[in-house]
Amino acid sequence: MTKNRSLVNETIRQLEKYIEQNELSIGDKLPVEKDLAETFGVGRSTLREAVKILVYSNVLEVKQGSGTFVKNGSIGEFSTADLLRARSMIERQAIVLAARNQTDEALLCLKESLFQRNQLLEVGKFSEYIEADLSFHQQLVAMSDNPFLIKWYNELLPSLKRHLSQQVLRMEEYQDNTSIHNQLYRALLEGQVEEAQALVQKNIYTDEEDEIK
């Protein structure tokens, strides 16, 4: 793990600890960026990265001109199990069609997206990593050329973004599944459909204690 990635990890933990120790409740305002950065002994860019993840995770909310406030940690009016089942159903079907419809151009774009995802994670740019990771999977679904799968997946993206952000918050438990993504790309490239489906499933549930059948 690189120095930058470790520093952002630690800043996220410090922010969560700050909220807990100061008994901040929903709606409470955090100190201004300058003061928080000095309190944690980090640069403002590192603090902003940590705040972004907590915003994506629904823990904090930034109101332009007003400041940063405590929000909550709920994923929405549905369970994580519901979300992951829906994602699994769409991605597992999409990967079959993607393997059938793949083109050199689409595979090149996918490879570039994968490289960007992996690089952003390595250097600790977590907010950009989350966007790149979801873009990679969105491209996989788009390769299915099925308008309904694409539409349904796009509707899941805001919730998937929040879920992935919450997984990143569990840094001590978070599984870096870069190798799974690399294997998934290779399986798709080689037309190994069953292997690709298995890797899709493994990726979706890699941070869950029990796979949801």
DRENRO-299916 format. One record per residue: residue in three letters; chain; x, y, z of N, C-alpha, C, O in turn. Coordinates in nm, 3 decimals. Layout:
<recs>
REC  residu  chaine      n.u      n.v      n.w     ca.u     ca.v     ca.w      c.u      c.v      c.w      o.u      o.v      o.w
REC     ALA       A        X        Y        Z        X        Y        Z        X        Y        Z        X        Y        Z
...
</recs>
This chain:
<recs>
REC  residu  chaine      n.u      n.v      n.w     ca.u     ca.v     ca.w      c.u      c.v      c.w      o.u      o.v      o.w
REC     MET       A    0.084   -0.119    0.000    0.000    0.000    0.000    0.088    0.124    0.000    0.178    0.136    0.083
REC     THR       A    0.062    0.220   -0.092    0.146    0.338   -0.102    0.124    0.431    0.015    0.027    0.419    0.089
REC     LYS       A    0.219    0.527    0.030    0.212    0.623    0.139    0.085    0.707    0.131    0.019    0.728    0.232
REC     ASN       A    0.051    0.755    0.010   -0.068    0.838   -0.007   -0.194    0.762    0.030   -0.284    0.815    0.096
REC     ARG       A   -0.200    0.636   -0.013   -0.317    0.555    0.016   -0.331    0.533    0.167   -0.441    0.540    0.221
REC     SER       A   -0.220    0.507    0.235   -0.222    0.487    0.379   -0.264    0.613    0.451   -0.337    0.608    0.551
REC     LEU       A   -0.218    0.728    0.401   -0.250    0.856    0.465   -0.399    0.888    0.455   -0.459    0.936    0.550
REC     VAL       A   -0.457    0.860    0.339   -0.601    0.883    0.323   -0.679    0.787    0.412   -0.777    0.826    0.475
REC     ASN       A   -0.634    0.662    0.416   -0.698    0.564    0.505   -0.702    0.615    0.648   -0.806    0.613    0.714
REC     GLU       A   -0.587    0.662    0.695   -0.576    0.708    0.834   -0.663    0.831    0.857   -0.722    0.846    0.964
REC     THR       A   -0.671    0.920    0.759   -0.753    1.041    0.774   -0.901    1.007    0.781   -0.975    1.069    0.856
REC     ILE       A   -0.943    0.907    0.703   -1.083    0.861    0.710   -1.112    0.811    0.850   -1.216    0.844    0.909
REC     ARG       A   -1.021    0.730    0.904   -1.041    0.676    1.040   -1.044    0.788    1.144   -1.123    0.784    1.238
REC     GLN       A   -0.958    0.888    1.126   -0.955    0.999    1.220   -1.084    1.080    1.216   -1.134    1.124    1.319
REC     LEU       A   -1.138    1.098    1.096   -1.265    1.169    1.083   -1.378    1.094    1.153   -1.458    1.153    1.225
REC     GLU       A   -1.384    0.963    1.130   -1.487    0.882    1.196   -1.470    0.887    1.348   -1.568    0.897    1.422
REC     LYS       A   -1.346    0.881    1.393   -1.317    0.886    1.537   -1.354    1.022    1.594   -1.405    1.031    1.706
REC     TYR       A   -1.327    1.127    1.518   -1.360    1.263    1.562   -1.511    1.278    1.583   -1.555    1.334    1.683
REC     ILE       A   -1.588    1.227    1.488   -1.734    1.234    1.498   -1.783    1.159    1.622   -1.871    1.205    1.693
REC     GLU       A   -1.723    1.041    1.645   -1.764    0.959    1.759   -1.723    1.023    1.892   -1.805    1.032    1.984
REC     GLN       A   -1.599    1.066    1.902   -1.549    1.120    2.028   -1.616    1.251    2.066   -1.634    1.281    2.184
REC     ASN       A   -1.653    1.329    1.966   -1.719    1.456    1.993   -1.871    1.442    1.998   -1.944    1.541    2.009
REC     GLU       A   -1.918    1.316    1.988   -2.060    1.284    1.998   -2.144    1.369    1.903   -2.249    1.422    1.941
REC     LEU       A   -2.095    1.382    1.780   -2.170    1.461    1.681   -2.289    1.380    1.631   -2.279    1.259    1.608
REC     SER       A   -2.400    1.447    1.614   -2.523    1.382    1.569   -2.557    1.430    1.429   -2.494    1.521    1.376
REC     ILE       A   -2.658    1.367    1.370   -2.703    1.407    1.237   -2.740    1.555    1.237   -2.817    1.601    1.321
REC     GLY       A   -2.683    1.628    1.141   -2.710    1.770    1.131   -2.603    1.858    1.193   -2.598    1.978    1.167
REC     ASP       A   -2.516    1.798    1.276   -2.408    1.875    1.337   -2.301    1.910    1.234   -2.274    1.833    1.141
REC     LYS       A   -2.242    2.028    1.251   -2.143    2.078    1.156   -2.001    2.048    1.202   -1.969    2.060    1.320
REC     LEU       A   -1.916    2.008    1.107   -1.775    1.984    1.136   -1.699    2.116    1.129   -1.745    2.211    1.065
REC     PRO       A   -1.583    2.123    1.193   -1.499    2.244    1.182   -1.460    2.269    1.037   -1.472    2.180    0.952
REC     VAL       A   -1.413    2.389    1.008   -1.374    2.423    0.872   -1.254    2.340    0.830   -1.181    2.286    0.913
REC     GLU       A   -1.235    2.330    0.701   -1.131    2.244    0.644   -0.992    2.273    0.702   -0.919    2.180    0.737
REC     LYS       A   -0.956    2.401    0.713   -0.824    2.439    0.762   -0.800    2.384    0.903   -0.693    2.330    0.932
REC     ASP       A   -0.901    2.399    0.989   -0.887    2.354    1.128   -0.879    2.202    1.137   -0.799    2.148    1.214
REC     LEU       A   -0.960    2.133    1.058   -0.958    1.987    1.061   -0.824    1.934    1.010   -0.768    1.840    1.066
REC     ALA       A   -0.774    1.994    0.904   -0.646    1.950    0.848   -0.535    1.967    0.951   -0.448    1.880    0.964
REC     GLU       A   -0.537    2.078    1.024   -0.436    2.101    1.128   -0.453    2.003    1.243   -0.354    1.954    1.299
REC     THR       A   -0.577    1.974    1.279   -0.604    1.880    1.387   -0.550    1.742    1.356   -0.493    1.676    1.443
REC     PHE       A   -0.567    1.698    1.231   -0.523    1.564    1.191   -0.379    1.562    1.140   -0.322    1.455    1.119
REC     GLY       A   -0.321    1.679    1.121   -0.183    1.685    1.075   -0.165    1.639    0.932   -0.065    1.575    0.898
REC     VAL       A   -0.263    1.672    0.846   -0.256    1.633    0.705   -0.279    1.755    0.617   -0.325    1.859    0.663
REC     GLY       A   -0.247    1.740    0.490   -0.273    1.847    0.394   -0.420    1.855    0.359   -0.496    1.760    0.381
REC     ARG       A   -0.460    1.967    0.304   -0.601    1.985    0.270   -0.648    1.888    0.161   -0.762    1.843    0.163
REC     SER       A   -0.560    1.856    0.066   -0.600    1.764   -0.041   -0.629    1.625    0.015   -0.722    1.558   -0.031
REC     THR       A   -0.552    1.581    0.114   -0.576    1.452    0.178   -0.708    1.455    0.254   -0.786    1.360    0.248
REC     LEU       A   -0.733    1.564    0.325   -0.858    1.578    0.400   -0.977    1.577    0.304   -1.078    1.512    0.332
REC     ARG       A   -0.966    1.648    0.193   -1.077    1.653    0.097   -1.108    1.514    0.043   -1.225    1.478    0.026
REC     GLU       A   -1.004    1.435    0.016   -1.024    1.299   -0.035   -1.099    1.214    0.067   -1.190    1.140    0.031
REC     ALA       A   -1.061    1.227    0.194   -1.127    1.151    0.300   -1.273    1.195    0.315   -1.362    1.112    0.333
REC     VAL       A   -1.296    1.324    0.307   -1.433    1.377    0.319   -1.519    1.327    0.204   -1.635    1.292    0.224
REC     LYS       A   -1.463    1.323    0.082   -1.539    1.276   -0.034   -1.590    1.134   -0.012   -1.705    1.104   -0.044
REC     ILE       A   -1.504    1.048    0.043   -1.545    0.910    0.066   -1.659    0.904    0.167   -1.753    0.826    0.151
REC     LEU       A   -1.650    0.985    0.270   -1.755    0.987    0.372   -1.884    1.048    0.317   -1.994    1.014    0.362
REC     VAL       A   -1.870    1.139    0.221   -1.989    1.194    0.155   -2.052    1.087    0.066   -2.174    1.067    0.070
REC     TYR       A   -1.969    1.018   -0.014   -2.019    0.910   -0.098   -2.088    0.802   -0.013   -2.185    0.740   -0.057
REC     SER       A   -2.037    0.782    0.108   -2.088    0.677    0.196   -2.213    0.719    0.272   -2.269    0.641    0.348
REC     ASN       A   -2.256    0.844    0.251   -2.377    0.894    0.316   -2.354    0.926    0.464   -2.450    0.939    0.540
REC     VAL       A   -2.226    0.937    0.505   -2.194    0.970    0.644   -2.189    1.121    0.662   -2.234    1.174    0.764
REC     LEU       A   -2.134    1.191    0.563   -2.125    1.337    0.568   -2.201    1.399    0.450   -2.230    1.332    0.351
REC     GLU       A   -2.230    1.526    0.465   -2.294    1.601    0.357   -2.228    1.738    0.349   -2.215    1.807    0.450
REC     VAL       A   -2.187    1.777    0.229   -2.126    1.907    0.208   -2.230    2.001    0.147   -2.284    1.973    0.040
REC     LYS       A   -2.255    2.110    0.215   -2.349    2.211    0.166   -2.268    2.333    0.124   -2.203    2.398    0.207
REC     GLN       A   -2.272    2.362   -0.005   -2.193    2.473   -0.058   -2.225    2.604    0.014   -2.340    2.644    0.025
REC     GLY       A   -2.119    2.668    0.063   -2.136    2.795    0.131   -2.171    2.782    0.277   -2.169    2.881    0.351
REC     SER       A   -2.202    2.660    0.321   -2.242    2.641    0.462   -2.143    2.556    0.540   -2.118    2.582    0.657
REC     GLY       A   -2.086    2.453    0.475   -1.990    2.368    0.543   -2.021    2.220    0.528   -2.101    2.180    0.443
REC     THR       A   -1.958    2.140    0.612   -1.973    1.994    0.609   -2.048    1.949    0.732   -2.016    1.989    0.844
REC     PHE       A   -2.149    1.865    0.712   -2.237    1.824    0.821   -2.246    1.672    0.830   -2.228    1.601    0.730
REC     VAL       A   -2.275    1.623    0.949   -2.297    1.480    0.970   -2.432    1.445    0.908   -2.531    1.514    0.930
REC     LYS       A   -2.434    1.336    0.832   -2.558    1.291    0.770   -2.601    1.161    0.836   -2.655    1.162    0.946
REC     ASN       A   -2.579    1.049    0.769   -2.608    0.918    0.829   -2.534    0.811    0.750   -2.461    0.844    0.657
REC     GLY       A   -2.553    0.687    0.785   -2.479    0.580    0.717   -2.568    0.479    0.649   -2.522    0.369    0.618
REC     SER       A   -2.692    0.511    0.626   -2.783    0.412    0.567   -2.768    0.409    0.416   -2.739    0.511    0.354
REC     ILE       A   -2.786    0.293    0.357   -2.769    0.277    0.214   -2.895    0.315    0.137   -2.888    0.341    0.016
REC     GLY       A   -3.009    0.318    0.202   -3.133    0.353    0.137   -3.248    0.269    0.191   -3.232    0.198    0.290
REC     GLU       A   -3.360    0.277    0.125   -3.478    0.206    0.173   -3.483    0.065    0.115   -3.586    0.022    0.063
REC     PHE       A   -3.372   -0.006    0.124   -3.364   -0.144    0.082   -3.239   -0.203    0.145   -3.156   -0.129    0.198
REC     SER       A   -3.227   -0.334    0.141   -3.113   -0.397    0.206   -2.995   -0.410    0.110   -3.011   -0.404   -0.012
REC     THR       A   -2.879   -0.428    0.167   -2.760   -0.455    0.086   -2.780   -0.583    0.006   -2.736   -0.592   -0.109
REC     ALA       A   -2.846   -0.681    0.066   -2.871   -0.808   -0.003   -2.952   -0.785   -0.131   -2.922   -0.844   -0.235
REC     ASP       A   -3.053   -0.700   -0.124   -3.135   -0.670   -0.242   -3.050   -0.606   -0.352   -3.060   -0.642   -0.469
REC     LEU       A   -2.965   -0.513   -0.311   -2.881   -0.443   -0.407   -2.784   -0.538   -0.476   -2.769   -0.535   -0.598
REC     LEU       A   -2.719   -0.623   -0.397   -2.618   -0.713   -0.453   -2.682   -0.822   -0.540   -2.623   -0.864   -0.640
REC     ARG       A   -2.801   -0.867   -0.502   -2.870   -0.965   -0.586   -2.901   -0.906   -0.723   -2.880   -0.969   -0.827
REC     ALA       A   -2.952   -0.782   -0.722   -2.986   -0.715   -0.848   -2.861   -0.695   -0.933   -2.863   -0.718   -1.054
REC     ARG       A   -2.753   -0.653   -0.869   -2.627   -0.634   -0.943   -2.579   -0.765   -1.003   -2.536   -0.770   -1.118
REC     SER       A   -2.585   -0.871   -0.924   -2.540   -1.001   -0.971   -2.621   -1.049   -1.090   -2.566   -1.098   -1.189
REC     MET       A   -2.752   -1.035   -1.081   -2.839   -1.080   -1.190   -2.805   -1.007   -1.321   -2.798   -1.070   -1.427
REC     ILE       A   -2.784   -0.876   -1.312   -2.757   -0.798   -1.433   -2.618   -0.827   -1.488   -2.603   -0.853   -1.608
REC     GLU       A   -2.516   -0.824   -1.401   -2.378   -0.841   -1.448   -2.352   -0.982   -1.501   -2.280   -0.998   -1.600
REC     ARG       A   -2.409   -1.083   -1.436   -2.384   -1.220   -1.482   -2.447   -1.245   -1.619   -2.390   -1.317   -1.701
REC     GLN       A   -2.563   -1.186   -1.644   -2.624   -1.201   -1.777   -2.550   -1.114   -1.879   -2.529   -1.155   -1.993
REC     ALA       A   -2.512   -0.994   -1.837   -2.446   -0.902   -1.929   -2.313   -0.957   -1.977   -2.276   -0.938   -2.093
REC     ILE       A   -2.239   -1.025   -1.888   -2.106   -1.074   -1.926   -2.115   -1.182   -2.033   -2.025   -1.196   -2.115
REC     VAL       A   -2.225   -1.259   -2.033   -2.247   -1.360   -2.137   -2.262   -1.292   -2.273   -2.201   -1.334   -2.372
REC     LEU       A   -2.344   -1.189   -2.276   -2.367   -1.116   -2.401   -2.243   -1.037   -2.442   -2.213   -1.024   -2.561
REC     ALA       A   -2.171   -0.984   -2.343   -2.050   -0.907   -2.372   -1.945   -0.995   -2.439   -1.876   -0.952   -2.531
REC     ALA       A   -1.933   -1.118   -2.391   -1.837   -1.212   -2.450   -1.873   -1.242   -2.595   -1.786   -1.263   -2.679
REC     ARG       A   -2.001   -1.243   -2.622   -2.049   -1.274   -2.758   -2.034   -1.153   -2.851   -2.007   -1.168   -2.970
REC     ASN       A   -2.051   -1.031   -2.793   -2.055   -0.911   -2.876   -1.926   -0.830   -2.874   -1.920   -0.723   -2.934
REC     GLN       A   -1.824   -0.878   -2.807   -1.702   -0.800   -2.789   -1.639   -0.761   -2.922   -1.641   -0.836   -3.020
REC     THR       A   -1.581   -0.641   -2.922   -1.506   -0.591   -3.036   -1.368   -0.546   -2.986   -1.349   -0.523   -2.867
REC     ASP       A   -1.273   -0.534   -3.079   -1.139   -0.489   -3.040   -1.144   -0.351   -2.976   -1.073   -0.323   -2.880
REC     GLU       A   -1.228   -0.265   -3.030   -1.240   -0.128   -2.978   -1.294   -0.127   -2.836   -1.243   -0.057   -2.749
REC     ALA       A   -1.400   -0.207   -2.813   -1.460   -0.213   -2.680   -1.363   -0.271   -2.579   -1.356   -0.223   -2.466
REC     LEU       A   -1.289   -0.373   -2.618   -1.192   -0.435   -2.528   -1.077   -0.340   -2.494   -1.027   -0.341   -2.382
REC     LEU       A   -1.036   -0.259   -2.591   -0.930   -0.162   -2.566   -0.977   -0.056   -2.467   -0.904   -0.020   -2.375
REC     CYS       A   -1.099   -0.007   -2.485   -1.155    0.091   -2.392   -1.167    0.032   -2.252   -1.141    0.099   -2.153
REC     LEU       A   -1.207   -0.094   -2.247   -1.222   -0.161   -2.118   -1.086   -0.177   -2.051   -1.074   -0.159   -1.929
REC     LYS       A   -0.984   -0.210   -2.128   -0.850   -0.227   -2.074   -0.797   -0.095   -2.019   -0.734   -0.092   -1.913
REC     GLU       A   -0.822    0.014   -2.089   -0.779    0.146   -2.043   -0.850    0.184   -1.914   -0.790    0.241   -1.823
REC     SER       A   -0.980    0.152   -1.907   -1.058    0.181   -1.786   -1.006    0.099   -1.668   -0.999    0.149   -1.556
REC     LEU       A   -0.971   -0.026   -1.694   -0.918   -0.112   -1.589   -0.785   -0.059   -1.538   -0.762   -0.057   -1.417
REC     PHE       A   -0.698   -0.015   -1.628   -0.568    0.040   -1.589   -0.588    0.164   -1.502   -0.521    0.179   -1.399
REC     GLN       A   -0.679    0.251   -1.542   -0.705    0.372   -1.465   -0.758    0.338   -1.327   -0.715    0.397   -1.228
REC     ARG       A   -0.851    0.243   -1.320   -0.907    0.200   -1.192   -0.796    0.153   -1.099   -0.788    0.195   -0.983
REC     ASN       A   -0.712    0.065   -1.149   -0.606    0.007   -1.067   -0.506    0.111   -1.019   -0.462    0.106   -0.904
REC     GLN       A   -0.471    0.206   -1.105   -0.376    0.310   -1.069   -0.431    0.403   -0.962   -0.361    0.438   -0.867
REC     LEU       A   -0.556    0.442   -0.975   -0.619    0.532   -0.879   -0.628    0.468   -0.741   -0.606    0.535   -0.639
REC     LEU       A   -0.659    0.339   -0.737   -0.665    0.270   -0.609   -0.528    0.263   -0.545   -0.513    0.282   -0.424
REC     GLU       A   -0.427    0.236   -0.626   -0.291    0.220   -0.575   -0.239    0.347   -0.508   -0.169    0.340   -0.407
REC     VAL       A   -0.273    0.463   -0.565   -0.221    0.589   -0.511   -0.314    0.652   -0.409   -0.287    0.762   -0.360
REC     GLY       A   -0.424    0.586   -0.376   -0.511    0.634   -0.270   -0.609    0.742   -0.310   -0.660    0.814   -0.223
REC     LYS       A   -0.636    0.757   -0.441   -0.738    0.853   -0.484   -0.872    0.780   -0.486   -0.924    0.744   -0.592
REC     PHE       A   -0.926    0.759   -0.367   -1.039    0.668   -0.351   -1.167    0.715   -0.419   -1.240    0.634   -0.477
REC     SER       A   -1.194    0.845   -0.413   -1.318    0.892   -0.476   -1.313    0.871   -0.627   -1.411    0.831   -0.688
REC     GLU       A   -1.196    0.899   -0.687   -1.181    0.877   -0.832   -1.177    0.728   -0.863   -1.226    0.686   -0.967
REC     TYR       A   -1.118    0.649   -0.774   -1.115    0.504   -0.792   -1.257    0.447   -0.798   -1.288    0.363   -0.883
REC     ILE       A   -1.342    0.493   -0.708   -1.480    0.442   -0.705   -1.550    0.472   -0.837   -1.619    0.387   -0.891
REC     GLU       A   -1.532    0.594   -0.888   -1.592    0.631   -1.016   -1.537    0.543   -1.128   -1.611    0.497   -1.214
REC     ALA       A   -1.405    0.520   -1.126   -1.342    0.439   -1.231   -1.384    0.292   -1.223   -1.404    0.227   -1.326
REC     ASP       A   -1.396    0.241   -1.102   -1.438    0.102   -1.084   -1.579    0.081   -1.139   -1.605   -0.015   -1.211
REC     LEU       A   -1.669    0.172   -1.105   -1.806    0.159   -1.153   -1.813    0.182   -1.304   -1.897    0.122   -1.372
REC     SER       A   -1.725    0.268   -1.356   -1.721    0.289   -1.501   -1.679    0.162   -1.573   -1.731    0.130   -1.680
REC     PHE       A   -1.584    0.089   -1.515   -1.539   -0.038   -1.572   -1.657   -0.135   -1.583   -1.678   -0.197   -1.688
REC     HIS       A   -1.733   -0.149   -1.475   -1.846   -0.242   -1.476   -1.959   -0.192   -1.565   -2.029   -0.271   -1.627
REC     GLN       A   -1.975   -0.061   -1.570   -2.076   -0.003   -1.658   -2.043   -0.033   -1.804   -2.132   -0.062   -1.885
REC     GLN       A   -1.915   -0.027   -1.838   -1.872   -0.061   -1.974   -1.898   -0.208   -2.005   -1.938   -0.242   -2.116
REC     LEU       A   -1.874   -0.296   -1.907   -1.902   -0.438   -1.926   -2.049   -0.460   -1.961   -2.082   -0.536   -2.052
REC     VAL       A   -2.136   -0.395   -1.886   -2.280   -0.409   -1.910   -2.316   -0.349   -2.045   -2.399   -0.404   -2.118
REC     ALA       A   -2.255   -0.236   -2.079   -2.284   -0.172   -2.208   -2.246   -0.262   -2.324   -2.308   -0.256   -2.430
REC     MET       A   -2.142   -0.345   -2.305   -2.098   -0.436   -2.411   -2.201   -0.545   -2.439   -2.191   -0.615   -2.540
REC     SER       A   -2.299   -0.559   -2.351   -2.406   -0.657   -2.375   -2.496   -0.615   -2.490   -2.561   -0.698   -2.553
REC     ASP       A   -2.499   -0.483   -2.518   -2.586   -0.426   -2.621   -2.734   -0.450   -2.593   -2.817   -0.443   -2.683
REC     ASN       A   -2.765   -0.479   -2.467   -2.905   -0.499   -2.429   -2.954   -0.371   -2.359   -2.908   -0.341   -2.249
REC     PRO       A   -3.046   -0.298   -2.420   -3.087   -0.170   -2.364   -3.151   -0.180   -2.225   -3.141   -0.087   -2.145
REC     PHE       A   -3.216   -0.292   -2.197   -3.281   -0.306   -2.067   -3.178   -0.333   -1.957   -3.187   -0.275   -1.849
REC     LEU       A   -3.081   -0.419   -1.984   -2.976   -0.443   -1.885   -2.899   -0.314   -1.857   -2.866   -0.284   -1.742
REC     ILE       A   -2.871   -0.239   -1.962   -2.799   -0.112   -1.947   -2.881   -0.014   -1.864   -2.827    0.050   -1.774
REC     LYS       A   -3.010   -0.002   -1.893   -3.098    0.090   -1.820   -3.107    0.051   -1.673   -3.094    0.137   -1.585
REC     TRP       A   -3.129   -0.077   -1.646   -3.143   -0.121   -1.506   -3.014   -0.101   -1.428   -3.016   -0.062   -1.311
REC     TYR       A   -2.900   -0.128   -1.495   -2.772   -0.112   -1.425   -2.745    0.035   -1.394   -2.697    0.068   -1.285
REC     ASN       A   -2.776    0.122   -1.489   -2.756    0.264   -1.465   -2.840    0.315   -1.348   -2.799    0.405   -1.276
REC     GLU       A   -2.957    0.255   -1.330   -3.042    0.294   -1.218   -2.983    0.250   -1.084   -3.011    0.310   -0.981
REC     LEU       A   -2.899    0.145   -1.088   -2.836    0.097   -0.965   -2.712    0.177   -0.926   -2.670    0.173   -0.810
REC     LEU       A   -2.653    0.249   -1.020   -2.523    0.311   -0.999   -2.513    0.400   -0.875   -2.414    0.389   -0.802
REC     PRO       A   -2.609    0.489   -0.848   -2.596    0.572   -0.726   -2.587    0.487   -0.599   -2.509    0.518   -0.509
REC     SER       A   -2.666    0.382   -0.592   -2.664    0.295   -0.474   -2.536    0.212   -0.469   -2.482    0.187   -0.362
REC     LEU       A   -2.487    0.168   -0.586   -2.361    0.094   -0.590   -2.245    0.183   -0.549   -2.151    0.137   -0.483
REC     LYS       A   -2.250    0.308   -0.588   -2.145    0.403   -0.549   -2.141    0.419   -0.398   -2.034    0.422   -0.337
REC     ARG       A   -2.259    0.428   -0.337   -2.265    0.441   -0.191   -2.217    0.313   -0.123   -2.145    0.319   -0.023
REC     HIS       A   -2.256    0.199   -0.177   -2.216    0.072   -0.118   -2.064    0.053   -0.126   -2.002    0.013   -0.027
REC     LEU       A   -2.006    0.081   -0.242   -1.862    0.065   -0.257   -1.787    0.160   -0.165   -1.683    0.124   -0.109
REC     SER       A   -1.838    0.280   -0.150   -1.776    0.377   -0.059   -1.777    0.325    0.084   -1.679    0.340    0.157
REC     GLN       A   -1.887    0.264    0.123   -1.896    0.210    0.258   -1.801    0.092    0.276   -1.749    0.070    0.385
REC     GLN       A   -1.778    0.017    0.168   -1.681   -0.092    0.176   -1.540   -0.037    0.194   -1.460   -0.093    0.270
REC     VAL       A   -1.510    0.072    0.125   -1.378    0.134    0.137   -1.355    0.184    0.278   -1.241    0.185    0.326
REC     LEU       A   -1.461    0.227    0.347   -1.448    0.274    0.485   -1.399    0.163    0.576   -1.333    0.190    0.677
REC     ARG       A   -1.431    0.039    0.543   -1.387   -0.075    0.624   -1.247   -0.116    0.581   -1.224   -0.230    0.542
REC     MET       A   -1.155   -0.023    0.589   -1.023   -0.045    0.531   -0.950   -0.165    0.588   -0.878   -0.235    0.515
REC     GLU       A   -0.967   -0.191    0.715   -0.895   -0.303    0.774   -0.948   -0.436    0.721   -0.877   -0.536    0.721
REC     GLU       A   -1.074   -0.436    0.675   -1.136   -0.557    0.624   -1.148   -0.556    0.471   -1.170   -0.659    0.409
REC     TYR       A   -1.132   -0.437    0.413   -1.156   -0.421    0.269   -1.061   -0.507    0.187   -0.939   -0.502    0.206
REC     GLN       A   -1.115   -0.584    0.098   -1.035   -0.671    0.013   -1.006   -0.600   -0.119   -1.098   -0.563   -0.192
REC     ASP       A   -0.878   -0.581   -0.148   -0.838   -0.519   -0.273   -0.856   -0.623   -0.383   -0.773   -0.713   -0.397
REC     ASN       A   -0.964   -0.611   -0.460   -0.996   -0.714   -0.558   -0.947   -0.680   -0.699   -1.009   -0.716   -0.799
REC     THR       A   -0.835   -0.610   -0.704   -0.775   -0.577   -0.834   -0.746   -0.703   -0.914   -0.770   -0.707   -1.035
REC     SER       A   -0.694   -0.807   -0.848   -0.660   -0.930   -0.920   -0.785   -0.992   -0.983   -0.777   -1.050   -1.092
REC     ILE       A   -0.899   -0.981   -0.916   -1.024   -1.034   -0.972   -1.059   -0.959   -1.099   -1.101   -1.020   -1.198
REC     HIS       A   -1.043   -0.829   -1.098   -1.075   -0.749   -1.216   -0.981   -0.783   -1.332   -1.024   -0.793   -1.447
REC     ASN       A   -0.855   -0.801   -1.301   -0.759   -0.839   -1.406   -0.794   -0.975   -1.467   -0.787   -0.994   -1.588
REC     GLN       A   -0.832   -1.069   -1.380   -0.872   -1.202   -1.428   -1.000   -1.195   -1.509   -1.016   -1.267   -1.608
REC     LEU       A   -1.092   -1.108   -1.466   -1.219   -1.093   -1.537   -1.196   -1.041   -1.678   -1.257   -1.089   -1.774
REC     TYR       A   -1.109   -0.943   -1.690   -1.078   -0.890   -1.823   -1.017   -0.999   -1.911   -1.052   -1.014   -2.028
REC     ARG       A   -0.924   -1.076   -1.854   -0.858   -1.183   -1.929   -0.959   -1.290   -1.972   -0.953   -1.339   -2.085
REC     ALA       A   -1.051   -1.326   -1.883   -1.152   -1.427   -1.916   -1.242   -1.379   -2.029   -1.277   -1.456   -2.119
REC     LEU       A   -1.278   -1.251   -2.025   -1.361   -1.194   -2.131   -1.285   -1.192   -2.262   -1.340   -1.225   -2.368
REC     LEU       A   -1.158   -1.153   -2.256   -1.074   -1.148   -2.375   -1.063   -1.284   -2.442   -1.061   -1.295   -2.565
REC     GLU       A   -1.055   -1.388   -2.359   -1.036   -1.524   -2.411   -1.169   -1.597   -2.433   -1.170   -1.714   -2.472
REC     GLY       A   -1.281   -1.528   -2.409   -1.411   -1.588   -2.432   -1.449   -1.697   -2.335   -1.530   -1.783   -2.367
REC     GLN       A   -1.390   -1.694   -2.214   -1.421   -1.794   -2.111   -1.542   -1.746   -2.030   -1.528   -1.686   -1.923
REC     VAL       A   -1.660   -1.773   -2.082   -1.782   -1.717   -2.028   -1.810   -1.763   -1.885   -1.840   -1.682   -1.798
REC     GLU       A   -1.801   -1.892   -1.861   -1.830   -1.944   -1.727   -1.732   -1.889   -1.623   -1.771   -1.856   -1.511
REC     GLU       A   -1.606   -1.880   -1.662   -1.505   -1.823   -1.573   -1.535   -1.676   -1.546   -1.522   -1.630   -1.433
REC     ALA       A   -1.576   -1.603   -1.648   -1.610   -1.461   -1.633   -1.729   -1.444   -1.539   -1.730   -1.354   -1.454
REC     GLN       A   -1.830   -1.529   -1.554   -1.947   -1.522   -1.465   -1.907   -1.548   -1.320   -1.953   -1.479   -1.229
REC     ALA       A   -1.821   -1.646   -1.299   -1.777   -1.679   -1.163   -1.699   -1.562   -1.102   -1.712   -1.534   -0.983
REC     LEU       A   -1.619   -1.496   -1.182   -1.541   -1.383   -1.133   -1.629   -1.262   -1.103   -1.604   -1.189   -1.007
REC     VAL       A   -1.732   -1.242   -1.184   -1.830   -1.135   -1.156   -1.892   -1.158   -1.019   -1.902   -1.066   -0.938
REC     GLN       A   -1.933   -1.282   -0.994   -1.995   -1.316   -0.866   -1.897   -1.299   -0.751   -1.932   -1.247   -0.645
REC     LYS       A   -1.775   -1.342   -0.772   -1.673   -1.331   -0.667   -1.644   -1.186   -0.634   -1.627   -1.151   -0.517
REC     ASN       A   -1.639   -1.102   -0.735   -1.614   -0.960   -0.713   -1.725   -0.894   -0.633   -1.699   -0.815   -0.542
REC     ILE       A   -1.848   -0.926   -0.667   -1.962   -0.863   -0.600   -1.967   -0.898   -0.453   -2.003   -0.815   -0.370
REC     TYR       A   -1.932   -1.022   -0.420   -1.945   -1.066   -0.281   -1.812   -1.080   -0.208   -1.808   -1.138   -0.099
REC     THR       A   -1.705   -1.027   -0.264   -1.574   -1.046   -0.202   -1.562   -0.982   -0.065   -1.481   -1.028    0.016
REC     ASP       A   -1.639   -0.876   -0.037   -1.632   -0.810    0.093   -1.747   -0.847    0.186   -1.764   -0.788    0.292
REC     GLU       A   -1.825   -0.945    0.144   -1.938   -0.988    0.227   -1.901   -1.116    0.302   -1.833   -1.204    0.248
REC     GLU       A   -1.946   -1.124    0.425   -1.914   -1.242    0.506   -1.971   -1.369    0.446   -1.906   -1.473    0.444
REC     ASP       A   -2.093   -1.360    0.397   -2.158   -1.477    0.337   -2.217   -1.437    0.204   -2.286   -1.336    0.194
REC     GLU       A   -2.189   -1.515    0.101   -2.248   -1.487   -0.030   -2.397   -1.510   -0.023   -2.445   -1.607    0.035
REC     ILE       A   -2.470   -1.418   -0.082   -2.616   -1.423   -0.082   -2.661   -1.501   -0.205   -2.636   -1.460   -0.318
REC     LYS       A   -2.724   -1.612   -0.181   -2.768   -1.697   -0.292   -2.894   -1.641   -0.355   -2.946   -1.699   -0.450
</recs>
